[in-house]
Amino acid sequence: MGHLVSLAQKALRHPPAGKQGQAMETGQAQSSSGQSTASDSFISQVAVDSKLATPEEIRRCRAKQAEFKAQGKDYKLSSIMIKAGVITASQLKRLRNPADSSVSQSLQQIPGFQILQKIGAGAMASVYKARQLSLDRIVAIKILPKRLSEDPEFVERFYKEGKAAAKLNHNNIVQAIDVGEYGGYHYFVMEFVDGETVYDELMKNRVYSEERALDLIIQIAKALEHAHAKGLIHRDVKPKNIMITKDGTAKLADMGLARQADDAAVAEAEKGRAFGTPYYISPEQIRGVLDVDFRADIYSLGGTLYHMLTGRVPFEGPSPTAIMQKHLKQQLVPPDHINKSLSTGIAEVVEHMMAKDRDTRYRSTTDLLVDLVRIQRGEAPLQARSGYDNDLLANLADGSGDSYPEMDASGTISRDGAQDSAGGDFNGWMIAVVIESMAIVVLVLLLIFGR
């Protein structure tokens, strides 16, 4: 677990804020749009990371930007930050223009590519927008920092990411193009996605409608279905790794932690170490078990869907360790208890995806898709509801049927929605009938023996 904690310290410098759940995640940098919205997200993130601005200052500037937009004035966030005195024009130029650094000058020499601008940065990589000269097309290039380029483990993982992505060919997965090394820098060329991430939208305090969230999650579930069929598990599904194009296509990005499910050698080498992002990591990944499989991705996708529907992460805490302990032990607050507009069906599916015992989650990504599509059509989920029915029968059999809110075998809490209300009404009616029947018997006995 120490490996994950070390990666996550920077991420938790600014923990989620209340219902908005502004999850500051660990992981590798994602590419994003060169357009104003993605540029705004990049500038605000880098300004905070560079300690030139605080999250509160960014929130105030975004609020001012929204006010201007309501008046029909479309100002970039960076302009508002300068006017508000948060940063200076020269600081903005240094944040935005990679040509000012010796690193970027070196990258300009990568054969066959022209670096255009820096569009993303994270703890483990930076992403640049570039032009592939041979095909005259825009691509994204992920660059491993020099300090990590000297670490064999990170370099190996970097190339594994490229090879893993190259095995996948799906419209909802960011396409891999090339990997290589030049001037001591290791790079990974991939499809450029003109859009923003789900994380970018959540940072604007957005709560997705059930319809919109389902549309995006179904697309990512299809991407995972394709990856799982190839024997690959992603192991880091989260809002930052879901990109949305301008036409609404969702794409799964960042195969940095992906590995073959049956790779025994890698599994043994990683035994006891937690890989993932604290806010969305599955219990089995936290434990560092050998046989992590597709069900870990289903759990993380469930955590992502939970965040999209409620505006908050499933579990919050002051440190990575505290958050991961909650994934292991704390009951999940049902999403429809937070967002009352959600259907019972979508809440059941999320809880089924995030069952702490992986044996009680969906048996395959295909089964998950069946339930998601049924909800999209306005129908009840089959797998998730079946799970609840089985749990209810088991509770009735051992006499614990009305022990809400105890945790059941699947690690989720019993629901107190329409079905439970109906069950409570039925039990109350039965008690009334029994009491009335006993009263009648007593009266009959009194009449008989009273004579």
N, C-alpha and C positions, 0 to 999 in steps of 0.2 A: 504494500500500500504506500510505502515511502516514495516510490517513483512517481505515483500519481499526485501525491500531496505536494511534492516539489514542483511539479508542473503547474499545479493549480494555485499556488500562493498568489501570483500576480492576478489571476482571474478573480480572486475573492477580495481584492483590495476594496472594491465597491460592491457589497452583496446586494441581492435583489431588494427592491423597495416595495414593501407591502404588496397590494394586490397587483401592481404592475409587473412584479417579478422580473426586474431588469437583470436577467442572468448574464453575468460577465463570465464567459466560458473560457476554458483553456482549449488548446488544440492548434492546428496549423491554420495559416491565413487562407482566406477564401478570395477568389477573384470577384469583382463586382463591376457595376456599370461605370462607364466614363461619363454618364449623364449626371445631371445636377443632384438627384436624390441619392445615388450611390456615392457621388463625390462628397456630399454633405455627411453621409455616414462615415466615410473614410476620414475626412478632416476632423470630425468630432472625436472619433476613436483615437486617432493619433495625437490630437491635442491633449486628451485626457491622459493617454499613456506617457506623453512627454511632460506631464505635469504643468502644461501651460494653461490648462483650464480644468475646472472641477465638473463632475457630473451635473451638479446643481446649476452651474453657469450654462452648461449646454442645454439643459431643460428649459431655462428661462429664454435662451436665444431661440429655441425651437418654438416655444409658445409665442414669441414675438413674430417669428416667421409665419405661424399659422394666422395670426391677427392680420398681417399684411396680405396674406393670400385671400382671406375673407373679404378684403377691400379691393381685390383684383390686382394686387401688386405682388409680383413673383420675384422675391429676392433670394439669392443664395444664402445658405446659413453662414458661410464664411464671411460674407459682406456684413451680416448682422453682428457676427462675433467681433469684427474689427470696429464697427460703429459703437458697440457696447463697451469697447475697451478690454475685451477678454484676451485678444491677441493683436499683434501689430501686423501690418502688411508684409513686413520683411520676414516675420515669423511664419506667416501663411505661405510665403513663397518657398521657404526652406522646407516646410512640411509637405508641400505639394509637388515641388519640382525635383525629381531625382537627379537631374543633371548637375545639381550642386554638390554631389558627393562623389568621392573617388570610386566608390563601389559602382555607382551607376555608370561612370565613365568606362569602367572595366567591362560592365555588362553590355555596353554598346558594341563590343567587339565579338559577341557571340555570332559565329558564322551563320549566315542565312536569315538573321533576324534584326530588326530595327526596334530598339526600345523606345516607346512613346511616352509612357508615364507610369508612375507607381500608383496602384489602385487598391492595395491591401497590405496589411502587415500584421504579424502575429508573433508569438514567442518563438516559434520554430521555423518560420519562413516569411518571405515577402513576395508579393505578387505584382507583376508588371504587365501592363497592356503593351503589346508589341505587334509588329507587322512581319508576317512570314513572307520574305521577298520572293521566293520561288513560285508561290501560288497567289501572291498579292491578296492575302487575307489577314484579318485581325485575329490574334491568338492571345492567350494569357500564358505567362511564364512564371512559374514558381521557383524562387531562388533560395537555396539553403544558405544561411549566414556563414561567414568565414569560420567563426568559432565552432559551429556545428559541423562544418565541412572537414574539420580535423578529428572528429569523433567517428570512428568506424561504425559504431552501432547506429548512429543517426544517419550516416551515409547509406548504410545497408537498408535501413527502413525507408529512406527516401526513394531508393531504386525499386524497392518492393512495391511502393505505392504506384509507381509508373507501370510496373509489370502487371500488378493486380488490375489497374484501370484498363490496361490494354486488352485484357481478357474479356472485357465487357463491351457489348455493343447494343445500346438501348437508348431510346430517345429521351428517357428520364434520368440518364447518367451522363455527367460531364465527360466528354470524349478525350481520351489520351492521344497525344500526337507523337511526342518524342521525349527522350531523356538523354542527358549527356553532361559533360564537364568541360569548362573552359576557364583558363586563368585561375584555377584553384576553386572556382565556384561550380557547384553542382546545380543543374537546372532541370525542370520538368515542364515541357510544353503541353498545353491542353487547350481545349475549346474555350473561346472567350464567350462568356454569358453576359449579354447586354440586359442587365436587370439588377435586382437586389435580393438579399437573403430574407428568409422569414425572420431572422434575428433583427435585421434592419427595421422591419415593420413593427416588431414587438417593442423595439426601443422607442418607437413613437407613441407608446402607451396604447397600442392597438390590441383589441380583442377581436379575434376572427369570428365571423358568423359561422354557425354550424355548417351551412351549405358550402361556404368558401373553404373552410378547414378540411371538410371531407374531400372536396375536389383535389386539393393539393396532396393530402395524405394518401389518397388512393393512387395518385401518380407515383409517389415515393414508394408505396407498398409494392407497386408493379416493378419498380427498379430493384427493390430488395428481392422480390420473387425471382427476377432474372439472375441476380448475383448469387442467391442461395442455390439456384439450380446449377450454377457453375462451381458450387462448392466453396464460395467465398462468403465470409461474414465481415460486415463493415466495422462493427465495434465502436463507432462514434457517431451514431445518428443523433442529430441535434439541430436546432433552428439555424445555426451558423452554416451548417452543411447542406441546407436546402436552398437552392437558388431559384428565383422566379423570373422568367423572361417577360418581356413586354406583352407577349401574347398569352400569358398565363400558364406557360409550360413550366412545371416544376422539375428541377434537375438535382440529383443527389451528387454531392461533391466530396472531395477529400477522402481518398482511400489510404490515408497515412497509417491507420491502425488496422487496415484490413489484412486478413490472412486466410489461408485455406483451412477449412474446418477440420480436415483430417491430417494436418501437418503436425505430426507427433513431436518432431524435433523442436519446432518453434514453441509448441505448447509446453513442452518440458522445460525449455529455457526460460519461459515466462511464468512458470508455476509460482504461485504465491504473490505475484505482482499484479496490481490493478491498473488496467489500461482503459481509458475512457474519460468522460467529462462528468464531474461530480453530480451536477444537477440532473443528469439523464442516464447515468450508469446503472446497469442491472446488478442485482444482488450477487449473482454468480461471478461477475467480473470483479466485484469488490473483493470477493473471497479468493480470487486468483485460481479458480479451479482449472483443471487440465482441459476438460471437454466443453469449453464454451462453444455454443452453436447458434443457429439462426434465431433462437428464442431470445437471446440477448438483444438482438436488433429489434425484435418485436417490442420488448420492454422499453427500449430507448425511443422508439417511434411513438409508443403510448405516452411516454413522458413529454415528448415534443407536442403531441396532439393536446395533451392536458394543458400545457402552457399556452397554446394557441387559443384554446376555448375559454380559458379562465383568466388569462393575463398574468398568471403567476406560475412559478415552477412547482413541481409536485412537493418538494421538500426544501426548506430553507434552513440555514444555519450559519454560525459565525466562522466556520472553517470547513475545508473539504472533509475532514474526518467526521465532524458533527453531521454534515449532510449525508454522508455515506452510511453512518450509523442509522439514520432515519430510513434510508432505503432498505436496510436490513430488518429493522424492527418496528418502525412506526406505521400505524394504520394510515392509509391514504384517505384524505377527505374527498368524497365523491365529487367529481367536477360539477354535477348539477346542484350541489349544495352551495357552490360558489356562484355559478351562473345559472340562475333559475329558469332561463329561457331554453336551456338545453333539453333535448328529448331524453326520455329514460333509456332508449336504445343506445344512443351514442355514449352515455355515461357507463352503461353496462360493458360496452366494448372496451372503453379506455381502462376500466378496472380489470377486465379479463386480460388485456394486454400487459398490465402492470402487476399481475399476480406475483407475489414474492417467490412462491414455489413455481419454478419454470415448468414443471410437469402439469400444472393446471392452466397454463397459458394456451394459446392457439397451437395446434399440432403442426401447422405449417403456415407459411405466408399466404398460400392460396386460400386456406380456410379463413384467415383474417380478411382477405379481399372479399370473400363471399359475404361476410357480415357487413363490411363497410359499404358495399354496393347495395345491399338490401336496405340499409338505413338511408342511403342516398335516394332510393326509390320510395321511401316512406313506409317500409316494411320492418317488422321486428327482426332483430338479429337471431340467428339460429344457434350458433356455437356459444356465444356469451350467455344467452338466456338459458340454454340447456345447462350450462355450468351452474347458474344460480338455482335452477330447479333441483339439481342433484344435491347441492349444498343444503337446500331447505329440507329435503327428505332426510338427509343424514342428521341434521339438527333435530328434527322431529323424532327420529328414531332413538337418539340418546338423551332426549328430554331437554335439549338446549335451544329449542326453536325460538324462544323469545328472550334470548340473552343479549340483544342488541345493546351496545355496539361492539361485542367481542369479535376478535379476528377469526375468520374461518380458515379451513385448511388451505385455501388458495392464497391467503395473505391479504385478502381484501375484506372490507367491512360490510356487514349486512346492509342492505338498502332499506330505507324507510319511505320509499316512494309509494306509487299507486298500488303496487302489488302488496306491500306490507300493510298499507292502510286497509286494503280490502280484507287481508287476512285478519287484522285486528278487529274489524267490524264483524267478521264471521264468528270469531271466538267469543266476542261479546254477546252476539245473538244466541249462541249455543248455551252460554252460562245462564242467560235469561230464561231460556226454555227449560233448562234443568231445574232452576229455582221454582219456576211456576209449576212444573210437574210435581215437585216435592210438596209444594203447598196444597195441591189438589189431593195428593195421597193423604196428607195429614187431615184435611177436612173430611175426607171419606171415612177415615178411621174414627174420627171423633163422632161422626154421625152414627156409625155402626155400634161403637162401644158406649156412646153416650146414652143410648136407649136403656 
